[in-house]
Amino acid sequence: MASESQIKTRIESVMEDPHQGAVARIYADAFLNALPAGDADAALEEFRSFLEDVLDKQPDFARLIRSDTLGREHKLDLVNRVVAGRASELFTNFLRVLARHDRLNLLPLILAQAAMEHEKRSGKKRVQVISAQPLSDGHDREDPRKTGQCAGDPAGG
């Protein structure tokens, strides 16, 4: 009895391909390395704004630049006509590189990787706070080192 299962030759989604995360990390590092010192926060905000304020609010445009049916040259033309002059030169050039390499579909992953790498380079660490009692609005974002209420320090200092 022969098996009728088909061999999957194409991954259906970027999120299903673990290699896409590695590719996104490379582009994220390149993006951060291209920035002048001290400009990372503003550049990441511009990147985030492009995703949220442009692509999320213009789904037809987002589909076009992420589409496999549209060729690289057409995507590059879209970037030049729509983004150039409205975004920083560095961000526009970054989008052009992604268009030339057919990687515009990785934009959300690249932003996530860039944000995490920026936090790492800035010496920031992500933490998860577990509390038996709900935290008030003021305490849920406070650094426990500032309040002196770190674990193992019940006296508060």
C-alpha positions as CSV (number, residue, x, y, z in Angstrom):
1,M,0.0,0.0,0.0
2,A,1.7,3.2,-1.2
3,S,1.5,6.3,0.9
4,E,-0.3,9.2,-0.8
5,S,1.3,11.9,1.4
6,Q,2.9,14.7,-0.6
7,I,6.3,16.1,0.0
8,K,6.0,19.7,1.1
9,T,8.2,21.7,-1.3
10,R,7.1,25.2,-0.3
11,I,6.6,26.5,3.2
12,E,3.2,28.2,3.4
13,S,4.1,31.0,5.8
14,V,7.2,32.9,6.8
15,M,6.3,32.1,10.4
16,E,6.5,28.4,9.8
17,D,10.1,28.5,8.5
18,P,12.6,28.6,11.3
19,H,15.3,29.7,8.9
20,Q,13.4,33.0,8.3
21,G,14.2,34.0,11.9
22,A,17.9,33.6,11.2
23,V,17.6,35.6,8.0
24,A,15.6,38.3,9.9
25,R,18.4,38.5,12.5
26,I,21.0,39.1,9.8
27,Y,18.9,42.0,8.3
28,A,18.1,43.3,11.8
29,D,21.9,43.4,12.7
30,A,22.6,45.1,9.4
31,F,19.9,47.7,10.0
32,L,21.2,48.5,13.5
33,N,24.8,48.6,12.3
34,A,24.0,51.1,9.6
35,L,22.6,53.6,12.1
36,P,24.7,56.5,13.5
37,A,25.4,56.2,17.2
38,G,22.4,57.2,19.3
39,D,19.8,56.9,16.5
40,A,18.6,53.4,17.2
41,D,15.5,54.4,19.2
42,A,14.3,56.9,16.5
43,A,15.0,54.4,13.7
44,L,13.2,51.6,15.4
45,E,10.2,53.9,16.0
46,E,10.2,54.8,12.3
47,F,10.3,51.1,11.4
48,R,7.5,50.3,13.9
49,S,5.5,53.3,12.5
50,F,5.9,52.0,8.9
51,L,4.4,48.6,10.0
52,E,1.6,50.0,12.1
53,D,0.7,53.3,10.4
54,V,1.3,52.3,6.8
55,L,1.1,48.5,6.3
56,D,-1.5,47.8,8.9
57,K,-3.7,50.6,7.7
58,Q,-3.2,50.0,4.0
59,P,-3.6,46.2,3.6
60,D,-3.7,46.4,-0.2
61,F,-0.2,48.0,-0.2
62,A,1.0,45.5,2.4
63,R,-0.2,42.6,0.3
64,L,1.5,44.1,-2.8
65,I,4.9,44.4,-1.2
66,R,4.7,41.0,0.5
67,S,3.3,39.3,-2.5
68,D,5.2,36.5,-4.3
69,T,3.5,37.3,-7.5
70,L,4.9,40.8,-7.8
71,G,8.5,40.9,-9.1
72,R,11.4,42.5,-7.3
73,E,11.6,45.4,-9.7
74,H,7.9,46.2,-9.2
75,K,8.4,46.1,-5.4
76,L,11.4,48.3,-5.7
77,D,9.4,50.7,-7.8
78,L,6.7,50.7,-5.1
79,V,9.2,51.6,-2.4
80,N,10.6,54.4,-4.6
81,R,7.2,55.8,-5.4
82,V,5.5,55.4,-2.0
83,V,8.2,55.5,0.7
84,A,11.0,57.6,-0.8
85,G,10.7,61.2,0.4
86,R,8.3,60.3,3.2
87,A,10.8,58.2,5.3
88,S,14.4,58.7,6.2
89,E,16.9,58.0,3.5
90,L,18.4,55.2,5.6
91,F,15.1,53.5,6.1
92,T,14.1,53.9,2.5
93,N,17.5,52.4,1.4
94,F,16.9,49.5,3.9
95,L,13.5,48.8,2.2
96,R,15.2,48.9,-1.2
97,V,17.7,46.3,-0.1
98,L,14.9,44.1,1.2
99,A,13.0,44.6,-2.1
100,R,16.1,43.7,-4.2
101,H,16.5,40.5,-2.1
102,D,12.8,39.7,-2.0
103,R,12.7,39.9,1.8
104,L,9.9,42.6,2.3
105,N,7.7,39.8,3.7
106,L,10.1,39.6,6.7
107,L,9.5,43.1,7.9
108,P,7.7,42.2,11.1
109,L,10.3,39.6,12.0
110,I,13.2,42.0,11.3
111,L,11.6,44.6,13.5
112,A,11.2,42.2,16.3
113,Q,14.8,40.9,16.0
114,A,16.1,44.5,15.7
115,A,14.2,45.6,18.9
116,M,15.6,42.6,20.9
117,E,19.1,43.2,19.6
118,H,18.9,46.9,20.4
119,E,17.8,46.0,24.0
120,K,20.7,43.6,24.3
121,R,23.2,46.2,23.0
122,S,21.8,48.8,25.3
123,G,22.3,46.5,28.3
124,K,18.6,46.1,28.9
125,K,17.2,42.7,30.1
126,R,13.7,41.5,29.8
127,V,12.2,40.4,33.1
128,Q,8.9,38.7,34.0
129,V,7.4,39.7,37.4
130,I,5.1,37.2,39.2
131,S,3.2,38.6,42.1
132,A,0.7,37.1,44.5
133,Q,-1.1,40.4,44.6
134,P,-2.1,42.5,41.6
135,L,0.3,45.4,41.1
136,S,-1.0,48.9,41.0
137,D,-0.6,50.9,37.8
138,G,2.4,52.7,39.2
139,H,4.2,49.6,40.4
140,D,3.8,47.3,37.5
141,R,6.4,49.2,35.5
142,E,8.7,50.3,38.3
143,D,12.2,48.8,38.6
144,P,12.2,46.7,41.8
145,R,15.8,47.9,42.5
146,K,14.5,51.4,42.7
147,T,11.8,50.5,45.3
148,G,14.2,48.3,47.2
149,Q,11.8,45.4,47.2
150,C,13.9,42.8,45.3
151,A,13.4,39.2,46.0
152,G,15.3,38.2,49.2
153,D,15.1,41.7,50.5
154,P,11.8,41.8,52.5
155,A,12.9,44.8,54.5
156,G,13.0,46.9,51.3
157,G,16.6,47.9,51.4
